[in-house]
Amino acid sequence: MAVEFNDANFEAEVLNSDKLSVIDFWAQWCGPCLALGPTIEALATEYDGKVNVGKLNVDENPNISMEYGITSIPAVLFIKNGQVVDKQVGAAPKSVLDKKIQAHL
């Protein structure tokens, strides 16, 4: 199951992790975000234990969203060793996100 990232746990769960983290920036009112949800859940299951896959609600966690310059959602950031290594803005098929994960494992 996808992790719920937030302003409080982001540093510990993402920035200080030795694993690749995949963060889906989303909001409840965003149709494309809701459409991407099952894909994020599938990736979380597939990469369980190998990659931190989760979601961050931009309405509930404005600090992290502003820090990373998130202006369009859905936006998926790929963070490794505290640095953004890749990004996908807009809904994308699982194969696209999968390819980006594989490139950074």
C-alpha angles and dihedrals in degrees: 000000000000116000119241104234118196143166090274100051102029097096095048098039100039115013096041095040121110089211130081110264123209112198122190109203105206146149133214092240094053112099097197088048091056090048090053093050098087090049091054090048090050091051090048090055095043095049097035109153093009104063132024103235118181152132133251119199106221094204093054096038109039096156097065091040091054093043091058095041095243105178101150127044144242090047122162118201123195110208125185126173090356094304131106105244099172142002139200119195117195130018113311134181118262091251091063093050091043091054091051091050092049090051091060103040 
